[in-house]
């Protein structure tokens, strides 16, 4: 078991939804020796600090993942890096593709270089279901970032730095989540849904953080970890948030899919089912895959993990429980 009490942990994008929940759980349950929030917005850091995230073990480090030198300085004597910084809004990335590349791809490369230079022990990057057979710029940049992290394990110097990824679905309550949008729209009695057939994988922010922590503890390097998640129809979510509202179908947006996948049919050939998760193994680095070959089972031919054909679906009661406390109108 990884010893968190002696570890110095840095999280990029630490003032975001994931970052704040990660810090909250780290402070309450794991008590690392030092916990560093790395982000580019001084105001968000101020708000985070004054809202209670001011433990003696914490440090706030201003910097952008686009700045490799700043990352190198921030990662001195760091043991664990969680790379959560990204541009993730699909429409914004579609309109600003070069900016998405600069942050999601070049920024990821900078994290890798800084971690290698500082001999960080473990580095894990957050990815998305949109990286599976990507249709939009956001998904394409995250797929490239995944490849960079997996292949970074080629740099096997002593002491070795290990890199892995976590790929999961939509997070209820994260910034940009559709839930607060639906809550805001219900005031006018009408909610807009792009397509009534649309499905997504769903999880809570707490589940996402705990999954990442568990992957950090068991990673050997080169894996892409996939949690087993329930699916939900977006129209069912809209009805749960605003049961009395009229639902207007406005058509699929550019770069949007009807259903998302977490494991493609091609990836399934090198994926292990290990109980509560799937683990995509690095096919070109077999020495990293060996520990997982003795665990779980191989997936059947033709398998793909898709939100539209998932075996596990959220019930109405589970949807309501999941969005409890999240479905509040956004502030004006």
ZADO-1210 file (C-alpha; in nm, 4 decimals, padded with zeros to 6 digits):
<atoms>
<atom x="00.0000" y="00.0000" z="00.0000" code="UNK" pos="1"/>
<atom x="00.1290" y="00.3441" z="-00.0913" code="UNK" pos="2"/>
<atom x="00.2352" y="00.5531" z="00.2095" code="UNK" pos="3"/>
<atom x="00.0505" y="00.8829" z="00.1714" code="UNK" pos="4"/>
<atom x="00.1699" y="01.0176" z="00.5065" code="UNK" pos="5"/>
<atom x="00.5254" y="01.0603" z="00.3792" code="UNK" pos="6"/>
<atom x="00.4297" y="01.1766" z="00.0286" code="UNK" pos="7"/>
<atom x="00.4357" y="01.5216" z="-00.1273" code="UNK" pos="8"/>
<atom x="00.1449" y="01.5451" z="-00.3721" code="UNK" pos="9"/>
<atom x="00.0872" y="01.8029" z="-00.6459" code="UNK" pos="10"/>
<atom x="-00.2369" y="01.8440" z="-00.8399" code="UNK" pos="11"/>
<atom x="-00.2467" y="02.0529" z="-01.1561" code="UNK" pos="12"/>
<atom x="-00.5737" y="02.2347" z="-01.2110" code="UNK" pos="13"/>
<atom x="-00.6075" y="02.2172" z="-00.8349" code="UNK" pos="14"/>
<atom x="-00.8737" y="02.4888" z="-00.8099" code="UNK" pos="15"/>
<atom x="-01.1120" y="02.3069" z="-01.0455" code="UNK" pos="16"/>
<atom x="-01.4000" y="02.0832" z="-00.9440" code="UNK" pos="17"/>
<atom x="-01.1892" y="01.7686" z="-00.9338" code="UNK" pos="18"/>
<atom x="-00.8950" y="01.9459" z="-00.7733" code="UNK" pos="19"/>
<atom x="-01.0970" y="02.0848" z="-00.4844" code="UNK" pos="20"/>
<atom x="-01.2655" y="01.7523" z="-00.4116" code="UNK" pos="21"/>
<atom x="-00.9277" y="01.5765" z="-00.4363" code="UNK" pos="22"/>
<atom x="-00.7752" y="01.8188" z="-00.1855" code="UNK" pos="23"/>
<atom x="-01.0751" y="01.7788" z="00.0458" code="UNK" pos="24"/>
<atom x="-01.0437" y="01.3992" z="00.0525" code="UNK" pos="25"/>
<atom x="-00.6643" y="01.4066" z="00.0804" code="UNK" pos="26"/>
<atom x="-00.6777" y="01.6352" z="00.3834" code="UNK" pos="27"/>
<atom x="-00.9604" y="01.4479" z="00.5550" code="UNK" pos="28"/>
<atom x="-00.8481" y="01.0893" z="00.4989" code="UNK" pos="29"/>
<atom x="-00.4928" y="01.0526" z="00.3656" code="UNK" pos="30"/>
<atom x="-00.2944" y="01.3346" z="00.5320" code="UNK" pos="31"/>
<atom x="-00.0006" y="01.3689" z="00.2915" code="UNK" pos="32"/>
<atom x="00.3146" y="01.5378" z="00.4174" code="UNK" pos="33"/>
<atom x="00.2611" y="01.8210" z="00.1711" code="UNK" pos="34"/>
<atom x="-00.0208" y="01.8985" z="-00.0738" code="UNK" pos="35"/>
<atom x="00.0440" y="02.1449" z="-00.3554" code="UNK" pos="36"/>
<atom x="-00.2290" y="02.3143" z="-00.5600" code="UNK" pos="37"/>
<atom x="-00.0896" y="02.4188" z="-00.8983" code="UNK" pos="38"/>
<atom x="-00.3130" y="02.6464" z="-01.1051" code="UNK" pos="39"/>
<atom x="-00.3008" y="02.9688" z="-01.3026" code="UNK" pos="40"/>
<atom x="-00.5804" y="03.1751" z="-01.1411" code="UNK" pos="41"/>
<atom x="-00.4809" y="03.3675" z="-00.8282" code="UNK" pos="42"/>
<atom x="-00.8417" y="03.4600" z="-00.7513" code="UNK" pos="43"/>
<atom x="-00.9574" y="03.0981" z="-00.7504" code="UNK" pos="44"/>
<atom x="-00.6666" y="03.0116" z="-00.5239" code="UNK" pos="45"/>
<atom x="-00.7657" y="03.2936" z="-00.2891" code="UNK" pos="46"/>
<atom x="-01.1281" y="03.1778" z="-00.2846" code="UNK" pos="47"/>
<atom x="-01.0211" y="02.8190" z="-00.2247" code="UNK" pos="48"/>
<atom x="-00.7907" y="02.9157" z="00.0620" code="UNK" pos="49"/>
<atom x="-01.0451" y="03.1421" z="00.2322" code="UNK" pos="50"/>
<atom x="-01.3220" y="02.8828" z="00.1982" code="UNK" pos="51"/>
<atom x="-01.1381" y="02.6461" z="00.4312" code="UNK" pos="52"/>
<atom x="-00.8608" y="02.4853" z="00.2279" code="UNK" pos="53"/>
<atom x="-00.5847" y="02.6304" z="00.4420" code="UNK" pos="54"/>
<atom x="-00.4214" y="02.3339" z="00.6121" code="UNK" pos="55"/>
<atom x="-00.0558" y="02.3722" z="00.7261" code="UNK" pos="56"/>
<atom x="00.0409" y="02.0984" z="00.4791" code="UNK" pos="57"/>
<atom x="-00.0957" y="02.2943" z="00.1825" code="UNK" pos="58"/>
<atom x="00.0908" y="02.5106" z="-00.0670" code="UNK" pos="59"/>
<atom x="-00.0574" y="02.7220" z="-00.3452" code="UNK" pos="60"/>
<atom x="00.1619" y="02.7481" z="-00.6516" code="UNK" pos="61"/>
<atom x="00.0690" y="02.9919" z="-00.9313" code="UNK" pos="62"/>
<atom x="00.1584" y="02.8584" z="-01.2720" code="UNK" pos="63"/>
<atom x="00.0300" y="02.7328" z="-01.6062" code="UNK" pos="64"/>
<atom x="00.0914" y="02.3825" z="-01.7431" code="UNK" pos="65"/>
<atom x="00.2037" y="02.5579" z="-02.0608" code="UNK" pos="66"/>
<atom x="00.5072" y="02.6816" z="-01.8640" code="UNK" pos="67"/>
<atom x="00.7546" y="02.3930" z="-01.8404" code="UNK" pos="68"/>
<atom x="01.0086" y="02.5807" z="-01.6272" code="UNK" pos="69"/>
<atom x="00.7452" y="02.6723" z="-01.3715" code="UNK" pos="70"/>
<atom x="00.6331" y="02.3090" z="-01.3560" code="UNK" pos="71"/>
<atom x="00.9923" y="02.1985" z="-01.3006" code="UNK" pos="72"/>
<atom x="01.0203" y="02.4336" z="-01.0048" code="UNK" pos="73"/>
<atom x="00.6829" y="02.3271" z="-00.8622" code="UNK" pos="74"/>
<atom x="00.7687" y="01.9556" z="-00.8805" code="UNK" pos="75"/>
<atom x="01.0912" y="01.9700" z="-00.6835" code="UNK" pos="76"/>
<atom x="01.0806" y="01.6959" z="-00.4153" code="UNK" pos="77"/>
<atom x="00.7289" y="01.5916" z="-00.5253" code="UNK" pos="78"/>
<atom x="00.6387" y="01.2208" z="-00.5071" code="UNK" pos="79"/>
<atom x="00.2952" y="01.2114" z="-00.6736" code="UNK" pos="80"/>
<atom x="00.1429" y="01.4271" z="-00.9479" code="UNK" pos="81"/>
<atom x="-00.2237" y="01.4247" z="-01.0452" code="UNK" pos="82"/>
<atom x="-00.2641" y="01.6023" z="-01.3780" code="UNK" pos="83"/>
<atom x="-00.6167" y="01.7456" z="-01.3842" code="UNK" pos="84"/>
<atom x="-00.5569" y="02.0742" z="-01.5687" code="UNK" pos="85"/>
<atom x="-00.7295" y="02.0908" z="-01.9072" code="UNK" pos="86"/>
<atom x="-00.9515" y="02.2844" z="-02.1401" code="UNK" pos="87"/>
<atom x="-01.2556" y="02.0576" z="-02.1437" code="UNK" pos="88"/>
<atom x="-01.5607" y="02.2403" z="-02.2776" code="UNK" pos="89"/>
<atom x="-01.6368" y="02.0838" z="-02.6164" code="UNK" pos="90"/>
<atom x="-01.7782" y="02.3988" z="-02.7875" code="UNK" pos="91"/>
<atom x="-01.4909" y="02.6145" z="-02.6576" code="UNK" pos="92"/>
<atom x="-01.2319" y="02.3647" z="-02.7796" code="UNK" pos="93"/>
<atom x="-01.4023" y="02.3379" z="-03.1183" code="UNK" pos="94"/>
<atom x="-01.3844" y="02.7169" z="-03.1588" code="UNK" pos="95"/>
<atom x="-01.0328" y="02.7476" z="-03.0115" code="UNK" pos="96"/>
<atom x="-00.8516" y="02.4319" z="-03.1269" code="UNK" pos="97"/>
<atom x="-00.4991" y="02.5736" z="-03.1027" code="UNK" pos="98"/>
<atom x="-00.5616" y="02.6735" z="-02.7419" code="UNK" pos="99"/>
<atom x="-00.6902" y="02.3225" z="-02.6688" code="UNK" pos="100"/>
<atom x="-00.3727" y="02.1755" z="-02.8187" code="UNK" pos="101"/>
<atom x="-00.1530" y="02.4171" z="-02.6224" code="UNK" pos="102"/>
<atom x="-00.3050" y="02.3174" z="-02.2892" code="UNK" pos="103"/>
<atom x="-00.4173" y="01.9574" z="-02.3311" code="UNK" pos="104"/>
<atom x="-00.1295" y="01.8270" z="-02.5435" code="UNK" pos="105"/>
<atom x="00.1657" y="02.0612" z="-02.4948" code="UNK" pos="106"/>
<atom x="00.0761" y="02.1105" z="-02.1294" code="UNK" pos="107"/>
<atom x="00.0693" y="01.7334" z="-02.0772" code="UNK" pos="108"/>
<atom x="00.4108" y="01.7028" z="-02.2417" code="UNK" pos="109"/>
<atom x="00.5408" y="01.9697" z="-02.0025" code="UNK" pos="110"/>
<atom x="00.4041" y="01.7792" z="-01.7027" code="UNK" pos="111"/>
<atom x="00.5825" y="01.4655" z="-01.8245" code="UNK" pos="112"/>
<atom x="00.9153" y="01.6441" z="-01.8792" code="UNK" pos="113"/>
<atom x="00.9017" y="01.8179" z="-01.5403" code="UNK" pos="114"/>
<atom x="00.8120" y="01.4927" z="-01.3623" code="UNK" pos="115"/>
<atom x="01.1002" y="01.3075" z="-01.5296" code="UNK" pos="116"/>
<atom x="01.3477" y="01.5822" z="-01.4457" code="UNK" pos="117"/>
<atom x="01.2423" y="01.5756" z="-01.0793" code="UNK" pos="118"/>
<atom x="01.2215" y="01.1939" z="-01.0467" code="UNK" pos="119"/>
<atom x="00.8561" y="01.2045" z="-00.9383" code="UNK" pos="120"/>
<atom x="00.7503" y="00.8519" z="-00.8428" code="UNK" pos="121"/>
<atom x="00.3951" y="00.8369" z="-00.9795" code="UNK" pos="122"/>
<atom x="00.2090" y="01.0562" z="-01.2268" code="UNK" pos="123"/>
<atom x="-00.1504" y="01.0009" z="-01.3295" code="UNK" pos="124"/>
<atom x="-00.3470" y="01.2018" z="-01.5851" code="UNK" pos="125"/>
<atom x="-00.7223" y="01.2493" z="-01.6023" code="UNK" pos="126"/>
<atom x="-00.8801" y="01.1659" z="-01.9357" code="UNK" pos="127"/>
<atom x="-01.2332" y="01.1317" z="-02.0702" code="UNK" pos="128"/>
<atom x="-01.4657" y="00.8978" z="-02.2563" code="UNK" pos="129"/>
<atom x="-01.4425" y="01.1473" z="-02.5428" code="UNK" pos="130"/>
<atom x="-01.0853" y="01.0236" z="-02.6001" code="UNK" pos="131"/>
<atom x="-01.2249" y="00.6891" z="-02.7229" code="UNK" pos="132"/>
<atom x="-01.2544" y="00.7124" z="-03.1033" code="UNK" pos="133"/>
<atom x="-01.2669" y="01.0934" z="-03.0716" code="UNK" pos="134"/>
<atom x="-01.5080" y="01.2989" z="-03.2773" code="UNK" pos="135"/>
<atom x="-01.4183" y="01.6439" z="-03.1449" code="UNK" pos="136"/>
<atom x="-01.1058" y="01.8484" z="-03.0750" code="UNK" pos="137"/>
<atom x="-01.1338" y="01.7976" z="-02.6992" code="UNK" pos="138"/>
<atom x="-01.1433" y="01.4195" z="-02.7317" code="UNK" pos="139"/>
<atom x="-00.8611" y="01.4206" z="-02.9862" code="UNK" pos="140"/>
<atom x="-00.6335" y="01.6260" z="-02.7608" code="UNK" pos="141"/>
<atom x="-00.7067" y="01.4015" z="-02.4633" code="UNK" pos="142"/>
<atom x="-00.6330" y="01.0899" z="-02.6693" code="UNK" pos="143"/>
<atom x="-00.2949" y="01.2346" z="-02.7650" code="UNK" pos="144"/>
<atom x="-00.2329" y="01.3223" z="-02.3998" code="UNK" pos="145"/>
<atom x="-00.3106" y="00.9619" z="-02.3039" code="UNK" pos="146"/>
<atom x="-00.0604" y="00.8347" z="-02.5602" code="UNK" pos="147"/>
<atom x="00.2034" y="01.0746" z="-02.4305" code="UNK" pos="148"/>
<atom x="00.1578" y="00.9513" z="-02.0736" code="UNK" pos="149"/>
<atom x="00.1599" y="00.5836" z="-02.1673" code="UNK" pos="150"/>
<atom x="00.4708" y="00.6170" z="-02.3839" code="UNK" pos="151"/>
<atom x="00.6483" y="00.8328" z="-02.1252" code="UNK" pos="152"/>
<atom x="00.7209" y="00.5050" z="-01.9453" code="UNK" pos="153"/>
<atom x="00.9894" y="00.4390" z="-02.2080" code="UNK" pos="154"/>
<atom x="01.2077" y="00.6822" z="-02.0136" code="UNK" pos="155"/>
<atom x="01.3007" y="00.4196" z="-01.7574" code="UNK" pos="156"/>
<atom x="01.5741" y="00.5930" z="-01.5647" code="UNK" pos="157"/>
<atom x="01.6612" y="00.5210" z="-01.2014" code="UNK" pos="158"/>
<atom x="01.4738" y="00.6020" z="-00.9914" code="UNK" pos="159"/>
<atom x="01.1937" y="00.5337" z="-01.2409" code="UNK" pos="160"/>
<atom x="00.9019" y="00.7700" z="-01.2901" code="UNK" pos="161"/>
<atom x="00.5801" y="00.5856" z="-01.3743" code="UNK" pos="162"/>
<atom x="00.2940" y="00.7334" z="-01.5765" code="UNK" pos="163"/>
<atom x="-00.0681" y="00.6156" z="-01.6083" code="UNK" pos="164"/>
<atom x="-00.4090" y="00.7546" z="-01.7045" code="UNK" pos="165"/>
<atom x="-00.7638" y="00.7408" z="-01.5770" code="UNK" pos="166"/>
<atom x="-01.0435" y="00.7612" z="-01.8333" code="UNK" pos="167"/>
<atom x="-01.4006" y="00.8103" z="-01.7133" code="UNK" pos="168"/>
<atom x="-01.7363" y="00.9607" z="-01.8089" code="UNK" pos="169"/>
<atom x="-01.9439" y="01.2637" z="-01.7191" code="UNK" pos="170"/>
<atom x="-01.9148" y="01.3913" z="-01.3628" code="UNK" pos="171"/>
<atom x="-02.2313" y="01.5196" z="-01.1983" code="UNK" pos="172"/>
<atom x="-02.1721" y="01.8616" z="-01.0485" code="UNK" pos="173"/>
<atom x="-01.8397" y="01.9385" z="-01.2142" code="UNK" pos="174"/>
<atom x="-01.7951" y="02.2761" z="-01.3804" code="UNK" pos="175"/>
<atom x="-01.9736" y="02.2700" z="-01.7132" code="UNK" pos="176"/>
<atom x="-02.2026" y="01.9851" z="-01.6053" code="UNK" pos="177"/>
<atom x="-02.5434" y="01.9843" z="-01.7723" code="UNK" pos="178"/>
<atom x="-02.7227" y="01.9448" z="-01.4375" code="UNK" pos="179"/>
<atom x="-02.6936" y="02.3105" z="-01.3235" code="UNK" pos="180"/>
<atom x="-02.7883" y="02.4161" z="-01.6783" code="UNK" pos="181"/>
<atom x="-03.1087" y="02.2108" z="-01.6644" code="UNK" pos="182"/>
<atom x="-03.1823" y="02.3559" z="-01.3207" code="UNK" pos="183"/>
<atom x="-03.1445" y="02.7066" z="-01.4590" code="UNK" pos="184"/>
<atom x="-03.3608" y="02.6359" z="-01.7641" code="UNK" pos="185"/>
<atom x="-03.6468" y="02.4870" z="-01.5626" code="UNK" pos="186"/>
<atom x="-03.7274" y="02.8350" z="-01.4297" code="UNK" pos="187"/>
<atom x="-03.8681" y="02.9129" z="-01.7749" code="UNK" pos="188"/>
<atom x="-04.0511" y="02.5806" z="-01.7966" code="UNK" pos="189"/>
<atom x="-03.8527" y="02.4522" z="-02.0929" code="UNK" pos="190"/>
<atom x="-03.5359" y="02.2400" z="-02.1060" code="UNK" pos="191"/>
<atom x="-03.3275" y="02.1926" z="-02.4200" code="UNK" pos="192"/>
<atom x="-03.1951" y="01.8439" z="-02.5003" code="UNK" pos="193"/>
<atom x="-02.9887" y="01.7819" z="-02.8108" code="UNK" pos="194"/>
<atom x="-03.1312" y="01.4358" z="-02.8868" code="UNK" pos="195"/>
<atom x="-03.3719" y="01.2162" z="-02.6849" code="UNK" pos="196"/>
<atom x="-03.1665" y="00.9048" z="-02.7679" code="UNK" pos="197"/>
<atom x="-02.8449" y="01.0431" z="-02.6191" code="UNK" pos="198"/>
<atom x="-02.6794" y="00.8418" z="-02.3390" code="UNK" pos="199"/>
<atom x="-02.3796" y="00.9061" z="-02.1164" code="UNK" pos="200"/>
<atom x="-02.1751" y="00.7356" z="-01.8451" code="UNK" pos="201"/>
<atom x="-02.2249" y="00.9111" z="-01.5114" code="UNK" pos="202"/>
<atom x="-02.0438" y="00.9297" z="-01.1795" code="UNK" pos="203"/>
<atom x="-02.0169" y="01.1682" z="-00.8864" code="UNK" pos="204"/>
<atom x="-01.7178" y="01.3883" z="-00.8136" code="UNK" pos="205"/>
<atom x="-01.6493" y="01.1918" z="-00.4961" code="UNK" pos="206"/>
<atom x="-01.6468" y="00.8643" z="-00.6917" code="UNK" pos="207"/>
<atom x="-01.4100" y="01.0132" z="-00.9478" code="UNK" pos="208"/>
<atom x="-01.1572" y="01.1266" z="-00.6886" code="UNK" pos="209"/>
<atom x="-01.1645" y="00.7983" z="-00.4994" code="UNK" pos="210"/>
<atom x="-01.1166" y="00.6050" z="-00.8195" code="UNK" pos="211"/>
<atom x="-00.8114" y="00.8151" z="-00.9089" code="UNK" pos="212"/>
<atom x="-00.6633" y="00.7626" z="-00.5615" code="UNK" pos="213"/>
<atom x="-00.7130" y="00.3855" z="-00.5879" code="UNK" pos="214"/>
<atom x="-00.5442" y="00.3848" z="-00.9299" code="UNK" pos="215"/>
<atom x="-00.2476" y="00.5778" z="-00.7908" code="UNK" pos="216"/>
<atom x="-00.2082" y="00.3102" z="-00.5258" code="UNK" pos="217"/>
<atom x="-00.2094" y="00.0142" z="-00.7672" code="UNK" pos="218"/>
<atom x="-00.0511" y="00.1569" z="-01.0849" code="UNK" pos="219"/>
<atom x="00.2686" y="00.0074" z="-01.2234" code="UNK" pos="220"/>
<atom x="00.2869" y="00.2436" z="-01.5233" code="UNK" pos="221"/>
<atom x="00.1401" y="00.2476" z="-01.8721" code="UNK" pos="222"/>
<atom x="-00.2187" y="00.1589" z="-01.7792" code="UNK" pos="223"/>
<atom x="-00.5354" y="00.3409" z="-01.8748" code="UNK" pos="224"/>
<atom x="-00.7812" y="00.2713" z="-01.5922" code="UNK" pos="225"/>
<atom x="-01.1558" y="00.2599" z="-01.6702" code="UNK" pos="226"/>
<atom x="-01.4164" y="00.2496" z="-01.3912" code="UNK" pos="227"/>
<atom x="-01.7319" y="00.0444" z="-01.4393" code="UNK" pos="228"/>
<atom x="-02.0069" y="00.3056" z="-01.4475" code="UNK" pos="229"/>
<atom x="-02.3835" y="00.3168" z="-01.4960" code="UNK" pos="230"/>
<atom x="-02.5417" y="00.4801" z="-01.7989" code="UNK" pos="231"/>
<atom x="-02.8211" y="00.7319" z="-01.8096" code="UNK" pos="232"/>
<atom x="-03.0303" y="00.8835" z="-02.0856" code="UNK" pos="233"/>
<atom x="-02.9838" y="01.2590" z="-02.0913" code="UNK" pos="234"/>
<atom x="-03.3590" y="01.3027" z="-02.1407" code="UNK" pos="235"/>
<atom x="-03.4208" y="01.1012" z="-01.8209" code="UNK" pos="236"/>
<atom x="-03.1847" y="01.3354" z="-01.6378" code="UNK" pos="237"/>
<atom x="-03.3761" y="01.6360" z="-01.7712" code="UNK" pos="238"/>
<atom x="-03.7043" y="01.4898" z="-01.6503" code="UNK" pos="239"/>
<atom x="-03.5542" y="01.4213" z="-01.3073" code="UNK" pos="240"/>
<atom x="-03.4298" y="01.7799" z="-01.2725" code="UNK" pos="241"/>
<atom x="-03.7497" y="01.9385" z="-01.4034" code="UNK" pos="242"/>
<atom x="-04.0395" y="01.6895" z="-01.4191" code="UNK" pos="243"/>
<atom x="-04.2937" y="01.9587" z="-01.5071" code="UNK" pos="244"/>
<atom x="-04.0881" y="02.1285" z="-01.7782" code="UNK" pos="245"/>
<atom x="-04.1334" y="02.0889" z="-02.1518" code="UNK" pos="246"/>
<atom x="-03.8375" y="01.9225" z="-02.3254" code="UNK" pos="247"/>
<atom x="-03.7228" y="02.0784" z="-02.6514" code="UNK" pos="248"/>
<atom x="-03.4945" y="01.8775" z="-02.8813" code="UNK" pos="249"/>
<atom x="-03.2483" y="02.1131" z="-03.0499" code="UNK" pos="250"/>
<atom x="-03.0240" y="01.8714" z="-03.2422" code="UNK" pos="251"/>
<atom x="-02.6758" y="01.7332" z="-03.1804" code="UNK" pos="252"/>
<atom x="-02.4027" y="01.9946" z="-03.1538" code="UNK" pos="253"/>
<atom x="-02.0824" y="01.9825" z="-03.3634" code="UNK" pos="254"/>
<atom x="-01.8432" y="01.7231" z="-03.2255" code="UNK" pos="255"/>
<atom x="-02.1072" y="01.5514" z="-03.0127" code="UNK" pos="256"/>
<atom x="-02.1915" y="01.1787" z="-03.0113" code="UNK" pos="257"/>
<atom x="-02.5176" y="01.0012" z="-02.9411" code="UNK" pos="258"/>
<atom x="-02.3350" y="00.7531" z="-02.7170" code="UNK" pos="259"/>
<atom x="-01.9915" y="00.7612" z="-02.5566" code="UNK" pos="260"/>
<atom x="-01.7443" y="00.4732" z="-02.5259" code="UNK" pos="261"/>
<atom x="-01.4894" y="00.4067" z="-02.2546" code="UNK" pos="262"/>
<atom x="-01.3281" y="00.1018" z="-02.4185" code="UNK" pos="263"/>
<atom x="-01.3344" y="00.0564" z="-02.7952" code="UNK" pos="264"/>
<atom x="-01.3517" y="-00.2842" z="-02.9621" code="UNK" pos="265"/>
<atom x="-00.9886" y="-00.2514" z="-03.0715" code="UNK" pos="266"/>
<atom x="-00.8715" y="-00.1501" z="-02.7237" code="UNK" pos="267"/>
<atom x="-01.0599" y="-00.4412" z="-02.5697" code="UNK" pos="268"/>
<atom x="-00.8030" y="-00.6846" z="-02.7113" code="UNK" pos="269"/>
<atom x="-00.5426" y="-00.5521" z="-02.4665" code="UNK" pos="270"/>
<atom x="-00.7801" y="-00.4849" z="-02.1763" code="UNK" pos="271"/>
<atom x="-00.8279" y="-00.6813" z="-01.8530" code="UNK" pos="272"/>
<atom x="-01.1476" y="-00.6969" z="-01.6495" code="UNK" pos="273"/>
<atom x="-01.0275" y="-00.6803" z="-01.2868" code="UNK" pos="274"/>
<atom x="-01.3605" y="-00.6530" z="-01.1055" code="UNK" pos="275"/>
<atom x="-01.4593" y="-00.2939" z="-01.0434" code="UNK" pos="276"/>
<atom x="-01.2633" y="-00.1596" z="-01.3403" code="UNK" pos="277"/>
<atom x="-01.1106" y="-00.2310" z="-01.6781" code="UNK" pos="278"/>
<atom x="-00.7374" y="-00.1837" z="-01.7320" code="UNK" pos="279"/>
<atom x="-00.6115" y="-00.1080" z="-02.0829" code="UNK" pos="280"/>
<atom x="-00.2543" y="-00.2379" z="-02.1004" code="UNK" pos="281"/>
<atom x="00.0328" y="-00.0908" z="-02.3035" code="UNK" pos="282"/>
<atom x="00.0736" y="-00.3354" z="-02.5900" code="UNK" pos="283"/>
<atom x="00.4146" y="-00.1975" z="-02.6902" code="UNK" pos="284"/>
<atom x="00.5621" y="-00.2131" z="-02.3383" code="UNK" pos="285"/>
<atom x="00.4981" y="-00.5744" z="-02.2308" code="UNK" pos="286"/>
<atom x="00.7155" y="-00.5563" z="-01.9185" code="UNK" pos="287"/>
<atom x="00.4675" y="-00.3084" z="-01.7690" code="UNK" pos="288"/>
<atom x="00.1696" y="-00.5298" z="-01.8532" code="UNK" pos="289"/>
<atom x="00.2989" y="-00.8431" z="-01.6803" code="UNK" pos="290"/>
<atom x="00.1615" y="-00.7712" z="-01.3291" code="UNK" pos="291"/>
<atom x="-00.1896" y="-00.7363" z="-01.4722" code="UNK" pos="292"/>
<atom x="-00.1795" y="-01.0539" z="-01.6803" code="UNK" pos="293"/>
<atom x="-00.2257" y="-01.2562" z="-01.3614" code="UNK" pos="294"/>
<atom x="-00.5321" y="-01.0577" z="-01.2555" code="UNK" pos="295"/>
<atom x="-00.8896" y="-01.0601" z="-01.3791" code="UNK" pos="296"/>
<atom x="-00.9782" y="-01.1902" z="-01.7211" code="UNK" pos="297"/>
<atom x="-00.9487" y="-01.1049" z="-02.0874" code="UNK" pos="298"/>
<atom x="-01.2497" y="-00.9506" z="-02.2606" code="UNK" pos="299"/>
<atom x="-01.4522" y="-01.1470" z="-02.5189" code="UNK" pos="300"/>
<atom x="-01.4116" y="-01.0867" z="-02.8910" code="UNK" pos="301"/>
<atom x="-01.6152" y="-00.7942" z="-03.0140" code="UNK" pos="302"/>
<atom x="-01.6487" y="-00.6367" z="-02.6695" code="UNK" pos="303"/>
<atom x="-01.6875" y="-00.2592" z="-02.6463" code="UNK" pos="304"/>
<atom x="-01.7834" y="-00.0586" z="-02.3399" code="UNK" pos="305"/>
<atom x="-02.0440" y="00.1876" z="-02.4673" code="UNK" pos="306"/>
<atom x="-02.2986" y="00.3988" z="-02.2780" code="UNK" pos="307"/>
<atom x="-02.5742" y="00.2936" z="-02.5189" code="UNK" pos="308"/>
<atom x="-02.5238" y="-00.0810" z="-02.4737" code="UNK" pos="309"/>
<atom x="-02.4199" y="-00.0777" z="-02.1086" code="UNK" pos="310"/>
<atom x="-02.5679" y="-00.3449" z="-01.8811" code="UNK" pos="311"/>
<atom x="-02.6055" y="-00.1043" z="-01.5868" code="UNK" pos="312"/>
<atom x="-02.8564" y="00.1833" z="-01.6022" code="UNK" pos="313"/>
<atom x="-02.9471" y="00.4356" z="-01.3376" code="UNK" pos="314"/>
<atom x="-03.3024" y="00.4170" z="-01.2082" code="UNK" pos="315"/>
<atom x="-03.5107" y="00.7315" z="-01.1546" code="UNK" pos="316"/>
<atom x="-03.4475" y="00.7086" z="-00.7807" code="UNK" pos="317"/>
<atom x="-03.0717" y="00.6749" z="-00.8363" code="UNK" pos="318"/>
<atom x="-03.0716" y="00.9754" z="-01.0681" code="UNK" pos="319"/>
<atom x="-03.2484" y="01.1850" z="-00.8069" code="UNK" pos="320"/>
<atom x="-03.0050" y="01.0712" z="-00.5390" code="UNK" pos="321"/>
<atom x="-02.7079" y="01.1502" z="-00.7612" code="UNK" pos="322"/>
<atom x="-02.8202" y="01.5049" z="-00.8423" code="UNK" pos="323"/>
<atom x="-02.9304" y="01.5858" z="-00.4875" code="UNK" pos="324"/>
<atom x="-02.7682" y="01.9143" z="-00.3909" code="UNK" pos="325"/>
<atom x="-02.6348" y="01.9681" z="-00.7443" code="UNK" pos="326"/>
<atom x="-02.9475" y="02.0687" z="-00.9336" code="UNK" pos="327"/>
<atom x="-02.9577" y="02.4259" z="-00.8102" code="UNK" pos="328"/>
<atom x="-02.9952" y="02.7177" z="-01.0494" code="UNK" pos="329"/>
<atom x="-02.6676" y="02.8796" z="-01.1442" code="UNK" pos="330"/>
<atom x="-02.6088" y="03.2221" z="-00.9872" code="UNK" pos="331"/>
<atom x="-02.6846" y="03.5197" z="-01.2046" code="UNK" pos="332"/>
</atoms>
